[in-house]
């Protein structure tokens, strides 16, 4: 059984939230996807890699130095909402708003371990069924922020989505989970962030084959 995370779970700084999200499960109840022949299905992935973005003093964060734009407004809102933005003009990235209102912190979901709905993920990601994937395609199904959003069909239409509701949310198993070993590392793709590029604010589950970068 899965228990949905409540609002209070998200009301912590982004570093603590990034660590606490590891081993939790992202759930997306898709309604009437155009490319599939049924009205609803559930996709589930285990969160195996995250990055923390700590707001005002973090040169890697979209909200560094209090920067505030129409895009980043979600980050200043209530914890436990989805912040989704586009990179390189083509890839969506899913983030979870952390801390209290007006703080501007969030956690990037960098990689998932596919759990349920793998065939649908394959169709969304590669436009072909799971059985037709090569070993390399299977390995790369959800092991990156843009990859997992494509596999889950997560778009900017979900920006601001309340993760305590029933469409897109995060939960934990109520029993039977093994203790995980967590690795700390530098964040990816923020070489512009001066000293902040060296902060060990990327976290992943040790030895999990679905992590994006070791």
GROMACS elastic network, one bead per residue, 0.5 to 0.9 nm:
[ bonds ]
;  ai    aj funct       b0    kb
    1   172     6  0.84201   500
    1   173     6  0.57939   500
    1   174     6  0.61406   500
    1   175     6  0.77490   500
    2    25     6  0.85148   500
    2   171     6  0.60070   500
    2   172     6  0.53838   500
    2   174     6  0.60277   500
    2   175     6  0.87831   500
    3   170     6  0.85778   500
    3   171     6  0.52025   500
    3   172     6  0.53020   500
    3   173     6  0.60974   500
    3   174     6  0.63468   500
    4   163     6  0.89919   500
    4   164     6  0.71803   500
    4   165     6  0.88940   500
    4   169     6  0.71325   500
    4   170     6  0.59515   500
    4   172     6  0.64749   500
    4   173     6  0.88551   500
    5     8     6  0.81868   500
    5     9     6  0.62928   500
    5    10     6  0.82158   500
    5    80     6  0.89481   500
    5   163     6  0.83049   500
    5   164     6  0.67789   500
    5   169     6  0.78456   500
    5   170     6  0.59853   500
    5   171     6  0.50713   500
    5   172     6  0.70709   500
    6     9     6  0.56649   500
    6    10     6  0.75527   500
    6    80     6  0.80800   500
    6   163     6  0.84913   500
    6   164     6  0.59293   500
    6   170     6  0.89928   500
    6   171     6  0.87527   500
    7    10     6  0.56927   500
    7    11     6  0.69020   500
    7    78     6  0.88327   500
    7    79     6  0.68504   500
    7    80     6  0.59021   500
    7   163     6  0.83761   500
    7   164     6  0.65576   500
    8    11     6  0.51752   500
    8    12     6  0.81399   500
    8    79     6  0.82275   500
    8    80     6  0.84087   500
    9    12     6  0.72829   500
    9    17     6  0.80538   500
    9    20     6  0.88784   500
    9    79     6  0.87980   500
    9    80     6  0.80438   500
   10    13     6  0.82879   500
   10    14     6  0.86688   500
   10    17     6  0.65603   500
   10    79     6  0.55329   500
   10    80     6  0.53618   500
   10    81     6  0.89659   500
   10    96     6  0.82075   500
   10    97     6  0.74415   500
   10    98     6  0.54471   500
   10    99     6  0.64746   500
   10   100     6  0.87652   500
   11    14     6  0.89100   500
   11    17     6  0.81965   500
   11    78     6  0.85895   500
   11    79     6  0.58026   500
   11    80     6  0.76969   500
   11    97     6  0.87845   500
   11    98     6  0.58087   500
   11   100     6  0.58913   500
   12    15     6  0.82579   500
   12    16     6  0.64450   500
   12    17     6  0.61102   500
   12    79     6  0.85125   500
   12    98     6  0.60460   500
   12   100     6  0.74134   500
   13    16     6  0.55986   500
   13    17     6  0.62044   500
   13    18     6  0.86459   500
   13    52     6  0.87058   500
   13    54     6  0.73268   500
   13    98     6  0.60161   500
   13   100     6  0.83002   500
   13   105     6  0.71593   500
   13   106     6  0.83516   500
   14    18     6  0.58590   500
   14    19     6  0.85803   500
   14    51     6  0.84025   500
   14    52     6  0.51001   500
   14    53     6  0.61667   500
   14    54     6  0.58268   500
   14    55     6  0.87342   500
   14    96     6  0.88828   500
   14    97     6  0.80615   500
   14    98     6  0.54401   500
   14    99     6  0.67174   500
   14   105     6  0.58477   500
   14   106     6  0.56140   500
   14   107     6  0.58130   500
   15    18     6  0.51439   500
   15    19     6  0.64642   500
   15    20     6  0.86977   500
   15    51     6  0.78012   500
   15    52     6  0.50807   500
   15    53     6  0.74918   500
   15    54     6  0.72847   500
   15   106     6  0.88815   500
   15   107     6  0.78082   500
   15   201     6  0.65572   500
   15   202     6  0.86991   500
   16    19     6  0.53032   500
   16    20     6  0.61573   500
   16    21     6  0.86654   500
   16    52     6  0.83281   500
   17    21     6  0.59723   500
   17    22     6  0.88226   500
   17    52     6  0.78084   500
   17    96     6  0.89348   500
   17    98     6  0.69477   500
   17    99     6  0.85306   500
   17   106     6  0.85959   500
   17   107     6  0.71491   500
   18    21     6  0.53787   500
   18    22     6  0.69342   500
   18    49     6  0.84173   500
   18    50     6  0.55964   500
   18    51     6  0.61261   500
   18    52     6  0.56845   500
   18   106     6  0.85904   500
   18   107     6  0.57471   500
   18   108     6  0.78995   500
   18   109     6  0.83976   500
   18   201     6  0.82340   500
   18   202     6  0.79912   500
   18   203     6  0.70114   500
   19    22     6  0.56884   500
   19    49     6  0.89043   500
   19    50     6  0.74934   500
   19    51     6  0.87004   500
   19    52     6  0.86850   500
   19   182     6  0.78525   500
   19   202     6  0.88192   500
   19   203     6  0.64225   500
   19   204     6  0.81785   500
   20    23     6  0.78867   500
   20    24     6  0.79677   500
   21    24     6  0.53917   500
   21    25     6  0.82836   500
   21    47     6  0.67531   500
   21    48     6  0.83963   500
   21    49     6  0.86832   500
   21    50     6  0.77019   500
   21   107     6  0.89809   500
   21   109     6  0.88378   500
   21   170     6  0.85796   500
   22    25     6  0.84870   500
   22    46     6  0.78854   500
   22    47     6  0.52604   500
   22    48     6  0.54009   500
   22    49     6  0.65598   500
   22    50     6  0.72315   500
   22   180     6  0.83929   500
   22   182     6  0.82467   500
   22   203     6  0.79523   500
   22   204     6  0.70195   500
   22   205     6  0.70127   500
   23    46     6  0.59194   500
   23    47     6  0.53629   500
   23    48     6  0.60916   500
   23    49     6  0.89138   500
   23   172     6  0.76983   500
   23   177     6  0.85671   500
   23   180     6  0.74586   500
   23   205     6  0.78221   500
   24    45     6  0.85299   500
   24    46     6  0.57850   500
   24    47     6  0.55492   500
   24    48     6  0.82159   500
   24   170     6  0.67183   500
   24   171     6  0.58280   500
   24   173     6  0.76703   500
   25    44     6  0.64872   500
   25    45     6  0.55427   500
   25    47     6  0.58158   500
   25   112     6  0.85809   500
   25   115     6  0.88079   500
   25   169     6  0.83370   500
   25   170     6  0.53763   500
   25   171     6  0.51919   500
   25   172     6  0.59608   500
   25   173     6  0.81741   500
   26    43     6  0.80548   500
   26    44     6  0.55955   500
   26    45     6  0.52746   500
   26    46     6  0.62607   500
   26    47     6  0.67652   500
   26   112     6  0.82449   500
   26   168     6  0.75122   500
   26   169     6  0.59970   500
   26   171     6  0.66667   500
   26   172     6  0.89923   500
   27    42     6  0.68853   500
   27    43     6  0.57455   500
   27    45     6  0.67844   500
   27    46     6  0.89386   500
   27   166     6  0.89162   500
   27   167     6  0.78892   500
   27   168     6  0.57702   500
   27   169     6  0.53650   500
   27   170     6  0.58787   500
   27   171     6  0.74735   500
   28    41     6  0.82573   500
   28    42     6  0.56679   500
   28    43     6  0.52073   500
   28    44     6  0.65839   500
   28   152     6  0.74615   500
   28   154     6  0.87126   500
   28   166     6  0.83083   500
   28   167     6  0.58275   500
   28   169     6  0.66147   500
   28   170     6  0.87411   500
   29    40     6  0.67965   500
   29    41     6  0.58228   500
   29    43     6  0.65114   500
   29    44     6  0.88763   500
   29   166     6  0.74309   500
   29   167     6  0.51332   500
   29   168     6  0.64079   500
   29   169     6  0.88412   500
   30    33     6  0.66088   500
   30    39     6  0.80834   500
   30    40     6  0.53885   500
   30    41     6  0.54138   500
   30    42     6  0.61593   500
   30    43     6  0.76290   500
   30   152     6  0.88189   500
   30   153     6  0.86168   500
   30   167     6  0.72746   500
   30   168     6  0.85245   500
   31    38     6  0.85540   500
   31    39     6  0.56503   500
   31    41     6  0.69229   500
   31    42     6  0.89607   500
   31   167     6  0.86897   500
   32    35     6  0.86414   500
   32    36     6  0.75063   500
   32    37     6  0.80370   500
   32    38     6  0.64266   500
   32    40     6  0.56104   500
   32    41     6  0.84144   500
   33    36     6  0.55603   500
   33    37     6  0.78042   500
   33    38     6  0.76925   500
   33    39     6  0.71163   500
   33    40     6  0.75615   500
   33    41     6  0.88753   500
   33   153     6  0.89378   500
   34    37     6  0.75446   500
   34    38     6  0.89312   500
   35   123     6  0.82487   500
   35   124     6  0.80819   500
   36    39     6  0.81036   500
   36   120     6  0.79256   500
   36   123     6  0.86896   500
   38    41     6  0.76612   500
   41   117     6  0.76910   500
   41   120     6  0.87040   500
   42   116     6  0.72817   500
   42   117     6  0.65333   500
   43   114     6  0.84065   500
   43   115     6  0.77362   500
   43   116     6  0.54027   500
   43   118     6  0.76355   500
   43   120     6  0.79198   500
   43   121     6  0.77481   500
   43   152     6  0.68811   500
   44   112     6  0.89912   500
   44   113     6  0.86989   500
   44   114     6  0.65608   500
   44   115     6  0.53624   500
   44   117     6  0.67553   500
   44   118     6  0.86311   500
   44   152     6  0.86865   500
   45    48     6  0.89569   500
   45   111     6  0.89415   500
   45   112     6  0.53373   500
   45   113     6  0.52588   500
   45   115     6  0.50094   500
   45   116     6  0.68481   500
   45   117     6  0.88831   500
   45   142     6  0.86037   500
   45   148     6  0.89450   500
   46   111     6  0.84379   500
   46   112     6  0.51809   500
   46   114     6  0.64844   500
   46   115     6  0.66756   500
   47    50     6  0.76408   500
   47   109     6  0.71732   500
   47   110     6  0.81287   500
   47   111     6  0.62842   500
   47   113     6  0.65153   500
   47   204     6  0.87083   500
   47   205     6  0.88164   500
   48   109     6  0.84172   500
   48   110     6  0.78049   500
   48   111     6  0.57052   500
   48   112     6  0.54135   500
   48   113     6  0.65505   500
   48   143     6  0.89593   500
   48   203     6  0.82492   500
   48   204     6  0.54762   500
   48   205     6  0.54188   500
   48   206     6  0.87956   500
   48   208     6  0.71891   500
   48   210     6  0.71463   500
   48   211     6  0.63321   500
   49   108     6  0.86517   500
   49   109     6  0.64206   500
   49   110     6  0.51518   500
   49   112     6  0.70168   500
   49   143     6  0.86881   500
   49   144     6  0.87374   500
   49   202     6  0.74040   500
   49   203     6  0.56466   500
   49   205     6  0.66147   500
   49   210     6  0.85322   500
   49   211     6  0.60664   500
   49   212     6  0.76796   500
   50   107     6  0.65970   500
   50   108     6  0.55353   500
   50   110     6  0.50372   500
   50   111     6  0.70912   500
   50   201     6  0.83693   500
   50   202     6  0.57890   500
   50   203     6  0.53365   500
   50   204     6  0.63950   500
   51   106     6  0.85990   500
   51   107     6  0.55540   500
   51   108     6  0.50436   500
   51   109     6  0.67837   500
   51   110     6  0.69088   500
   51   186     6  0.88911   500
   51   187     6  0.64834   500
   51   188     6  0.85832   500
   51   201     6  0.57076   500
   51   203     6  0.62112   500
   51   204     6  0.87768   500
   52    61     6  0.87712   500
   52   105     6  0.78806   500
   52   106     6  0.63428   500
   52   108     6  0.64592   500
   52   187     6  0.83836   500
   52   201     6  0.54328   500
   52   202     6  0.65163   500
   52   203     6  0.83890   500
   53    58     6  0.67253   500
   53    59     6  0.88816   500
   53    60     6  0.67961   500
   53    61     6  0.51872   500
   53    62     6  0.81513   500
   53    63     6  0.87176   500
   53   104     6  0.86777   500
   53   105     6  0.56925   500
   53   106     6  0.54150   500
   53   107     6  0.59903   500
   53   108     6  0.76711   500
   53   201     6  0.77953   500
   54    57     6  0.69273   500
   54    58     6  0.54354   500
   54    59     6  0.87963   500
   54    60     6  0.83179   500
   54    61     6  0.65155   500
   54    63     6  0.83843   500
   54    64     6  0.82232   500
   54    98     6  0.89517   500
   54   103     6  0.86024   500
   54   104     6  0.74153   500
   54   106     6  0.68894   500
   54   107     6  0.85466   500
   55    58     6  0.53631   500
   55    59     6  0.80243   500
   55    60     6  0.83584   500
   55    61     6  0.55583   500
   55    62     6  0.72733   500
   55    63     6  0.50848   500
   55    64     6  0.52715   500
   55    65     6  0.75539   500
   55    66     6  0.74930   500
   55    75     6  0.89165   500
   55   103     6  0.67077   500
   55   104     6  0.50684   500
   55   106     6  0.77949   500
   56    59     6  0.78556   500
   56    61     6  0.77043   500
   56    62     6  0.89060   500
   56    63     6  0.58843   500
   56    66     6  0.52699   500
   56    67     6  0.78924   500
   56   103     6  0.76503   500
   56   104     6  0.72022   500
   56   105     6  0.82706   500
   57    60     6  0.89124   500
   57    61     6  0.83646   500
   57    63     6  0.86899   500
   57    64     6  0.58279   500
   57    65     6  0.61849   500
   57    66     6  0.85520   500
   57   196     6  0.89912   500
   58    61     6  0.54514   500
   58    62     6  0.86513   500
   58    63     6  0.79804   500
   58    64     6  0.54768   500
   58    65     6  0.78526   500
   58   193     6  0.80933   500
   58   196     6  0.62683   500
   59    62     6  0.79984   500
   59    63     6  0.83693   500
   59    64     6  0.53573   500
   59    65     6  0.78208   500
   59   190     6  0.88410   500
   59   192     6  0.82851   500
   59   194     6  0.71898   500
   59   195     6  0.79817   500
   59   196     6  0.57791   500
   59   197     6  0.81092   500
   60    63     6  0.85520   500
   60    64     6  0.70767   500
   60   187     6  0.89375   500
   60   190     6  0.60809   500
   60   191     6  0.86042   500
   60   192     6  0.76969   500
   60   193     6  0.50472   500
   60   194     6  0.84365   500
   60   196     6  0.62061   500
   60   197     6  0.69635   500
   61    64     6  0.52197   500
   61   104     6  0.86977   500
   61   105     6  0.78368   500
   61   106     6  0.84913   500
   61   193     6  0.86114   500
   62    66     6  0.88638   500
   62    67     6  0.69714   500
   62    68     6  0.82334   500
   62    72     6  0.68175   500
   62    75     6  0.88044   500
   62   104     6  0.84419   500
   62   105     6  0.88917   500
   63    66     6  0.53637   500
   63    68     6  0.62976   500
   63    69     6  0.87094   500
   63    72     6  0.69544   500
   63    75     6  0.78590   500
   63    76     6  0.86280   500
   63   103     6  0.88328   500
   63   104     6  0.59032   500
   63   105     6  0.75691   500
   64    67     6  0.56996   500
   64    68     6  0.88499   500
   64   104     6  0.85215   500
   66   103     6  0.88205   500
   66   104     6  0.79627   500
   67    72     6  0.81546   500
   68    71     6  0.80065   500
   68    72     6  0.59579   500
   68    73     6  0.64581   500
   68    76     6  0.84850   500
   68   104     6  0.89306   500
   69    72     6  0.52289   500
   69    73     6  0.60696   500
   70    73     6  0.54093   500
   70    74     6  0.82874   500
   71    74     6  0.71989   500
   71    75     6  0.86754   500
   71    83     6  0.88136   500
   71    84     6  0.88706   500
   71    85     6  0.75696   500
   72    75     6  0.54416   500
   72    76     6  0.72195   500
   72    83     6  0.79754   500
   72    85     6  0.88590   500
   72   104     6  0.80957   500
   73    76     6  0.54239   500
   73    77     6  0.68244   500
   73   104     6  0.83319   500
   74    77     6  0.51549   500
   74    78     6  0.79103   500
   74    81     6  0.76527   500
   74    82     6  0.78148   500
   74    83     6  0.60969   500
   74    84     6  0.89895   500
   74    97     6  0.75752   500
   74   104     6  0.82650   500
   74   159     6  0.78329   500
   74   160     6  0.60196   500
   75    78     6  0.78741   500
   75    79     6  0.81982   500
   75    81     6  0.83752   500
   75    82     6  0.86321   500
   75    83     6  0.66086   500
   75    96     6  0.84949   500
   75    97     6  0.56195   500
   75    98     6  0.78498   500
   75   101     6  0.82424   500
   75   102     6  0.77784   500
   75   103     6  0.77698   500
   75   105     6  0.61063   500
   75   106     6  0.65293   500
   75   160     6  0.88874   500
   76    79     6  0.85387   500
   76    97     6  0.80171   500
   76   100     6  0.81009   500
   76   101     6  0.54662   500
   76   103     6  0.58060   500
   76   105     6  0.74350   500
   77    81     6  0.79723   500
   77    97     6  0.76307   500
   77   100     6  0.77381   500
   77   102     6  0.62260   500
   77   103     6  0.82396   500
   77   104     6  0.76148   500
   77   160     6  0.88841   500
   78    81     6  0.66994   500
   78    97     6  0.71924   500
   78    98     6  0.78867   500
   78    99     6  0.80156   500
   78   100     6  0.64631   500
   78   101     6  0.51418   500
   78   102     6  0.82321   500
   79    82     6  0.88367   500
   79    96     6  0.76190   500
   79    99     6  0.58345   500
   79   100     6  0.61978   500
   79   101     6  0.69575   500
   79   105     6  0.88895   500
   79   106     6  0.85756   500
   79   162     6  0.88957   500
   80    96     6  0.61191   500
   80    97     6  0.54352   500
   80    98     6  0.65455   500
   80    99     6  0.87960   500
   80   161     6  0.86834   500
   80   162     6  0.63666   500
   80   163     6  0.54729   500
   80   164     6  0.68194   500
   80   169     6  0.89244   500
   81    95     6  0.83624   500
   81    96     6  0.58802   500
   81    97     6  0.54102   500
   81    98     6  0.83179   500
   81   159     6  0.81118   500
   81   160     6  0.55079   500
   81   161     6  0.54391   500
   81   163     6  0.52943   500
   81   164     6  0.79374   500
   82    94     6  0.66970   500
   82    95     6  0.56899   500
   82    97     6  0.62571   500
   82   158     6  0.70695   500
   82   159     6  0.55994   500
   82   161     6  0.51742   500
   82   162     6  0.65747   500
   82   163     6  0.66648   500
   82   168     6  0.86963   500
   83    93     6  0.81279   500
   83    94     6  0.61040   500
   83    96     6  0.59822   500
   83    97     6  0.64800   500
   83   106     6  0.78072   500
   83   108     6  0.88040   500
   83   156     6  0.84561   500
   83   158     6  0.81443   500
   83   159     6  0.52444   500
   83   160     6  0.58019   500
   83   161     6  0.78955   500
   84    92     6  0.64696   500
   84    93     6  0.54164   500
   84    95     6  0.60135   500
   84    96     6  0.86385   500
   84   154     6  0.86177   500
   84   155     6  0.73368   500
   84   156     6  0.55639   500
   84   157     6  0.85328   500
   84   158     6  0.71367   500
   84   160     6  0.76820   500
   85    91     6  0.82220   500
   85    92     6  0.55708   500
   85    93     6  0.55427   500
   85    94     6  0.72025   500
   85    95     6  0.84248   500
   85   155     6  0.85287   500
   85   156     6  0.65181   500
   85   159     6  0.77421   500
   86    89     6  0.60281   500
   86    90     6  0.63640   500
   86    91     6  0.54016   500
   86    93     6  0.63340   500
   86   146     6  0.88238   500
   86   155     6  0.89190   500
   86   156     6  0.78362   500
   87    90     6  0.61195   500
   87    91     6  0.52454   500
   87    92     6  0.63780   500
   87    93     6  0.73858   500
   87   146     6  0.83420   500
   88    91     6  0.65013   500
   89    92     6  0.87168   500
   90   146     6  0.85588   500
   91   145     6  0.81634   500
   91   147     6  0.78375   500
   91   149     6  0.78698   500
   91   150     6  0.78169   500
   92   145     6  0.74354   500
   92   146     6  0.53428   500
   92   147     6  0.84863   500
   92   148     6  0.89431   500
   92   149     6  0.60859   500
   92   150     6  0.75348   500
   92   154     6  0.74075   500
   92   155     6  0.62637   500
   92   156     6  0.70890   500
   93   108     6  0.73075   500
   93   109     6  0.76197   500
   93   110     6  0.81937   500
   93   145     6  0.53400   500
   93   146     6  0.55293   500
   93   147     6  0.87829   500
   93   148     6  0.83709   500
   93   149     6  0.64552   500
   93   154     6  0.84978   500
   93   155     6  0.84334   500
   93   156     6  0.87721   500
   94   107     6  0.84885   500
   94   108     6  0.60622   500
   94   109     6  0.58708   500
   94   110     6  0.81385   500
   94   145     6  0.68767   500
   94   146     6  0.82302   500
   94   148     6  0.86633   500
   94   149     6  0.68871   500
   94   154     6  0.78453   500
   94   155     6  0.86808   500
   94   156     6  0.89361   500
   94   159     6  0.85315   500
   95   106     6  0.61193   500
   95   107     6  0.51646   500
   95   109     6  0.57846   500
   95   110     6  0.88501   500
   96   105     6  0.86585   500
   96   106     6  0.53207   500
   96   107     6  0.50438   500
   96   108     6  0.65178   500
   96   109     6  0.76197   500
   96   163     6  0.83786   500
   97   100     6  0.89491   500
   97   104     6  0.77360   500
   97   105     6  0.61167   500
   97   107     6  0.64950   500
   98   101     6  0.86195   500
   98   103     6  0.83127   500
   98   104     6  0.76870   500
   98   105     6  0.52941   500
   98   107     6  0.68896   500
   99   102     6  0.87817   500
   99   103     6  0.66412   500
   99   104     6  0.78806   500
   99   105     6  0.64817   500
   99   106     6  0.79730   500
  100   103     6  0.58594   500
  100   104     6  0.81810   500
  100   105     6  0.85343   500
  101   104     6  0.73714   500
  102   105     6  0.87387   500
  108   145     6  0.76671   500
  109   112     6  0.78476   500
  109   144     6  0.83586   500
  109   145     6  0.61931   500
  109   148     6  0.87130   500
  110   142     6  0.87705   500
  110   143     6  0.71838   500
  110   144     6  0.51676   500
  110   146     6  0.81650   500
  110   148     6  0.79306   500
  110   202     6  0.89686   500
  110   204     6  0.89791   500
  110   211     6  0.79573   500
  110   212     6  0.71810   500
  111   142     6  0.59338   500
  111   145     6  0.59386   500
  111   147     6  0.82205   500
  111   148     6  0.66002   500
  111   204     6  0.86832   500
  111   210     6  0.66697   500
  111   211     6  0.57652   500
  111   212     6  0.61916   500
  112   115     6  0.87905   500
  112   141     6  0.88906   500
  112   142     6  0.55169   500
  112   143     6  0.61064   500
  112   144     6  0.77791   500
  112   145     6  0.86601   500
  112   148     6  0.67262   500
  112   210     6  0.64935   500
  112   211     6  0.74703   500
  113   141     6  0.88685   500
  113   142     6  0.67991   500
  113   143     6  0.76011   500
  113   208     6  0.83526   500
  113   209     6  0.82927   500
  113   210     6  0.56181   500
  113   211     6  0.81808   500
  114   117     6  0.77813   500
  114   118     6  0.63575   500
  114   121     6  0.84279   500
  114   141     6  0.80313   500
  114   142     6  0.69970   500
  114   210     6  0.85529   500
  115   118     6  0.70106   500
  116   119     6  0.86099   500
  117   120     6  0.53832   500
  117   121     6  0.62847   500
  117   122     6  0.87618   500
  118   122     6  0.61459   500
  118   123     6  0.87104   500
  118   129     6  0.88395   500
  118   130     6  0.68207   500
  118   141     6  0.89094   500
  118   151     6  0.86680   500
  119   122     6  0.50265   500
  119   123     6  0.63763   500
  119   124     6  0.87377   500
  119   128     6  0.84178   500
  119   129     6  0.55605   500
  119   131     6  0.80012   500
  120   123     6  0.50741   500
  120   124     6  0.61996   500
  120   125     6  0.84901   500
  120   128     6  0.89322   500
  120   129     6  0.74120   500
  120   130     6  0.79687   500
  120   151     6  0.77238   500
  120   152     6  0.80724   500
  121   124     6  0.51468   500
  121   125     6  0.59469   500
  121   126     6  0.82798   500
  121   129     6  0.85782   500
  121   130     6  0.80965   500
  121   141     6  0.75735   500
  121   142     6  0.85615   500
  121   148     6  0.85895   500
  121   150     6  0.79374   500
  121   152     6  0.58063   500
  121   153     6  0.78982   500
  122   125     6  0.50942   500
  122   126     6  0.55677   500
  122   127     6  0.66119   500
  122   128     6  0.61160   500
  122   129     6  0.56288   500
  122   130     6  0.53215   500
  122   131     6  0.89801   500
  122   133     6  0.78126   500
  122   137     6  0.89035   500
  122   138     6  0.82520   500
  122   141     6  0.70722   500
  122   151     6  0.64478   500
  123   126     6  0.54412   500
  123   129     6  0.55053   500
  123   130     6  0.74470   500
  123   151     6  0.76657   500
  124   127     6  0.56548   500
  124   128     6  0.79709   500
  124   150     6  0.62291   500
  124   151     6  0.51201   500
  124   152     6  0.69301   500
  124   153     6  0.62175   500
  125   128     6  0.81246   500
  125   141     6  0.70354   500
  125   142     6  0.87752   500
  125   147     6  0.72682   500
  125   148     6  0.83368   500
  125   149     6  0.87254   500
  125   150     6  0.53654   500
  125   152     6  0.79637   500
  125   153     6  0.80419   500
  126   129     6  0.80594   500
  126   133     6  0.82961   500
  126   137     6  0.82706   500
  126   141     6  0.86222   500
  126   151     6  0.82181   500
  128   131     6  0.83464   500
  128   132     6  0.66105   500
  128   133     6  0.75542   500
  129   132     6  0.56658   500
  129   133     6  0.71343   500
  130   133     6  0.54625   500
  130   134     6  0.89596   500
  130   138     6  0.78523   500
  131   134     6  0.85111   500
  133   136     6  0.78739   500
  133   137     6  0.56633   500
  133   138     6  0.59458   500
  134   137     6  0.51179   500
  134   138     6  0.61520   500
  134   139     6  0.85890   500
  135   138     6  0.51045   500
  135   139     6  0.61644   500
  135   140     6  0.86619   500
  136   139     6  0.50933   500
  136   140     6  0.62375   500
  136   141     6  0.86863   500
  137   140     6  0.50734   500
  137   141     6  0.60795   500
  138   141     6  0.52540   500
  138   142     6  0.86010   500
  139   142     6  0.77895   500
  139   143     6  0.73830   500
  139   209     6  0.79972   500
  139   210     6  0.70230   500
  140   143     6  0.54167   500
  140   144     6  0.77935   500
  140   147     6  0.74576   500
  140   210     6  0.78177   500
  140   212     6  0.83778   500
  141   144     6  0.83801   500
  141   147     6  0.64304   500
  141   148     6  0.69423   500
  141   150     6  0.89824   500
  141   151     6  0.67402   500
  141   210     6  0.86467   500
  142   145     6  0.76075   500
  142   146     6  0.82097   500
  142   147     6  0.50952   500
  142   149     6  0.78697   500
  142   150     6  0.83185   500
  142   151     6  0.65216   500
  142   152     6  0.86550   500
  142   210     6  0.71920   500
  142   211     6  0.87846   500
  142   212     6  0.84680   500
  143   146     6  0.86453   500
  143   147     6  0.64259   500
  143   148     6  0.66216   500
  143   209     6  0.86477   500
  143   210     6  0.51891   500
  143   211     6  0.55509   500
  143   213     6  0.84479   500
  144   147     6  0.50743   500
  144   148     6  0.60187   500
  144   149     6  0.85834   500
  144   210     6  0.86110   500
  144   211     6  0.75583   500
  144   212     6  0.52099   500
  144   213     6  0.85183   500
  145   148     6  0.54845   500
  145   149     6  0.64219   500
  145   150     6  0.88321   500
  145   212     6  0.85131   500
  146   149     6  0.52727   500
  146   150     6  0.62969   500
  146   151     6  0.86723   500
  147   150     6  0.52235   500
  147   151     6  0.61267   500
  147   152     6  0.86057   500
  148   152     6  0.60404   500
  148   153     6  0.82539   500
  148   154     6  0.81615   500
  149   152     6  0.51588   500
  149   153     6  0.57276   500
  149   155     6  0.70591   500
  150   154     6  0.62062   500
  150   155     6  0.79218   500
  151   154     6  0.77765   500
  152   155     6  0.89065   500
  154   157     6  0.78751   500
  154   158     6  0.68946   500
  155   158     6  0.59372   500
  155   159     6  0.76252   500
  156   160     6  0.87500   500
  157   160     6  0.84855   500
  157   161     6  0.85745   500
  158   161     6  0.52618   500
  158   162     6  0.89556   500
  158   168     6  0.83583   500
  160   163     6  0.88380   500
  161   164     6  0.88510   500
  161   165     6  0.83450   500
  161   167     6  0.83788   500
  161   168     6  0.72662   500
  161   169     6  0.88724   500
  162   165     6  0.57825   500
  162   166     6  0.86518   500
  162   167     6  0.85045   500
  162   168     6  0.75997   500
  162   169     6  0.77060   500
  163   166     6  0.76204   500
  163   167     6  0.77828   500
  163   168     6  0.57523   500
  163   170     6  0.66848   500
  164   167     6  0.87968   500
  164   168     6  0.80725   500
  164   169     6  0.59756   500
  164   170     6  0.77711   500
  165   168     6  0.70344   500
  165   169     6  0.66035   500
  166   169     6  0.65448   500
  172   175     6  0.87845   500
  173   176     6  0.73374   500
  173   177     6  0.69193   500
  174   177     6  0.80562   500
  177   180     6  0.87080   500
  180   205     6  0.64738   500
  180   206     6  0.75544   500
  181   204     6  0.84026   500
  181   205     6  0.58212   500
  181   206     6  0.54962   500
  181   207     6  0.86544   500
  182   203     6  0.65143   500
  182   204     6  0.56296   500
  182   206     6  0.56356   500
  183   202     6  0.81492   500
  183   203     6  0.55590   500
  183   204     6  0.53736   500
  183   205     6  0.62673   500
  183   206     6  0.58668   500
  184   200     6  0.56314   500
  184   201     6  0.66052   500
  184   202     6  0.57372   500
  184   204     6  0.69131   500
  185   198     6  0.85406   500
  185   199     6  0.77733   500
  185   201     6  0.63304   500
  185   202     6  0.50417   500
  185   203     6  0.62992   500
  185   204     6  0.82998   500
  185   214     6  0.86784   500
  186   197     6  0.67008   500
  186   198     6  0.55633   500
  186   199     6  0.57278   500
  186   201     6  0.60380   500
  186   202     6  0.55875   500
  186   203     6  0.85726   500
  187   190     6  0.69192   500
  187   196     6  0.89152   500
  187   197     6  0.65222   500
  187   198     6  0.74593   500
  187   199     6  0.72500   500
  187   200     6  0.68339   500
  187   201     6  0.60837   500
  187   203     6  0.86246   500
  188   191     6  0.79961   500
  188   197     6  0.81079   500
  188   202     6  0.79485   500
  188   213     6  0.85355   500
  189   192     6  0.83220   500
  189   197     6  0.84736   500
  190   193     6  0.55571   500
  190   194     6  0.84897   500
  190   196     6  0.82398   500
  190   197     6  0.57680   500
  191   194     6  0.67957   500
  191   196     6  0.86075   500
  191   197     6  0.57101   500
  191   198     6  0.88004   500
  192   196     6  0.87855   500
  192   197     6  0.74104   500
  193   196     6  0.52722   500
  193   197     6  0.52456   500
  193   198     6  0.86952   500
  194   197     6  0.58447   500
  194   198     6  0.79976   500
  195   198     6  0.58081   500
  195   199     6  0.73669   500
  196   199     6  0.52929   500
  196   200     6  0.89113   500
  197   200     6  0.84223   500
  198   201     6  0.85356   500
  199   202     6  0.82755   500
  200   203     6  0.79404   500
  204   207     6  0.88434   500
  204   208     6  0.80656   500
  204   211     6  0.68678   500
  204   214     6  0.89811   500
  205   208     6  0.57474   500
  205   211     6  0.76365   500
  206   209     6  0.88140   500
  206   211     6  0.87134   500
  207   210     6  0.87808   500
  207   211     6  0.82886   500
  208   211     6  0.60172   500
  209   212     6  0.84224   500
  211   214     6  0.71551   500
